[in-house]
Amino acid sequence: MKKVEMGTAGTFAVQQSQSVLVAISVKINCFNFEHVVLCGEARTIRHRVSMFKLKTYDTENIKWFYVANTVLDSWVLTAVFLNFVLLTVTKSQVGIYIAIASAIAILVEVPSGTLADNLGRRTISLLGFILMMLFLVAWLFATILGNGLLILLGFILAEISIALLSGSLEALAYDSLKATQKEDAFDELQSQAKSIQIIGLMAATFVGGLLWQINNYLPLLANMVVVALGIFATYKMEEIDSQDCDVSTQDSAATLLSGFTHIHHAKMKLTIAVMAAPATLFILWGGGFVQLEVGERAGLSETSLATLLTFILMANYVTSRLYERIRRKLGDGLGFLVINSGMAIGCIVLSAVSESIAVGVVGIILIRLFGKFTQAWPSSVLNETSESNVRATTISTFAFITRVPYLFVLPIYMSLSDAGKSITFLCISLLLIIAGICSLRAFNQGGSKIAS
């Protein structure tokens, strides 16, 4: 499933936000102030009221991308999804179902990028949201009928939908910017998109908790409404022809191979490893039971954990708004050094999570705060360094690489004792520290753009 805001499938809801920005021009003596001035005597005060809007870069696709991208991470089921599936199946069954669905998702991940490059990014994105709706329908009937196999079917459909959307939606947005010669604004777009995505997730998480108290089915039904909005938004987008290509088995295989070739290029190998290490941990953290399990071991109740996540999302909102500046200031090499180091410290803290609630809270905060950067940052790097005809394939290939360890590590982790889990966190922290040290060299190799 998806890194886990939602546990196994990721989280969906959207609201395009608008704020009013009031600029007051004040003329005091011979000085003109174009911003708000709260002191001094003014001779002339001119109020200019304008609506603050998200930048669409003169393309209708970007407006609908904001909506679809927010839906992609706005799960109303975020805080209650495990409780919902446990109405039908046991925890052990859920673990088996996740393993099966994840294995299928890994097989679909890279071919999904190839399909997007050949059949069209809009087409594949639309198909992804439709399968997402079918996943929710499967869970609805699974609970009504008490059928565990429908829960498994839902997990599989959710994994496939995420695989289809993993590279196609962002590639379509990048191509939309490139069509108007504004691809350099992709970092800015990412920053804005992640900001409203976090707002959607906060709202969805809060509403889901309230609805669960009223009726167990309401969060699922509300999630279906949100996904319907994603289907509509993707339908309204237009396909951008990156290049003319005929869909054939040979062409798809060649495109797929080109994605792996780009990923494994001599100058990109270390770069991919540096980016994949924290991204893999964040997928494991959110895609499985790790986040919930850590919260339980720390002594946090479900309500306390949901409240903590809400506050962390508020902080994520601030950092997402600053993402473009942070990347420009630090550069990719130093940026991934900070990300890997921050998550490594979080893992070291979590190795002692059973000691107290405070320890668990600190560890969860560190993993969540730094982990959020593992979504936008690699996407920026890969979009900038990939040719248009293999862009979606390259992004999906990276997603493939980050998901493979999740399939094998999660079952092992869940079977370990508390001591074994603590050792696991220490081992992961060591790998992250090594990746962080290698980050400066990786990006100095020229495998990726170094932000300046």
NORSULMO-V648183 format. One record per run of one state. SS is the DSSP state (alpha for helix, beta for strand, coil for the rest). FROM is the first residue (numbers start at 0). LEN is the number of residues. If there is no record, write none. Layout:
{{SS,FROM,LEN} {SS,FROM,LEN}}
This chain:
{{coil,0,18} {beta,18,10} {coil,28,2} {beta,30,3} {coil,33,10} {beta,43,9} {coil,52,7} {alpha,59,13} {coil,72,8} {alpha,80,5} {coil,85,5} {alpha,90,29} {coil,119,1} {alpha,120,25} {coil,145,2} {alpha,147,32} {coil,179,3} {alpha,182,32} {coil,214,3} {alpha,217,19} {coil,236,12} {alpha,248,15} {coil,263,5} {alpha,268,19} {coil,287,2} {alpha,289,8} {coil,297,4} {alpha,301,20} {coil,321,1} {alpha,322,28} {coil,350,2} {alpha,352,3} {coil,355,1} {alpha,356,15} {coil,371,1} {alpha,372,13} {coil,385,2} {alpha,387,28} {coil,415,2} {alpha,417,27} {coil,444,8}}
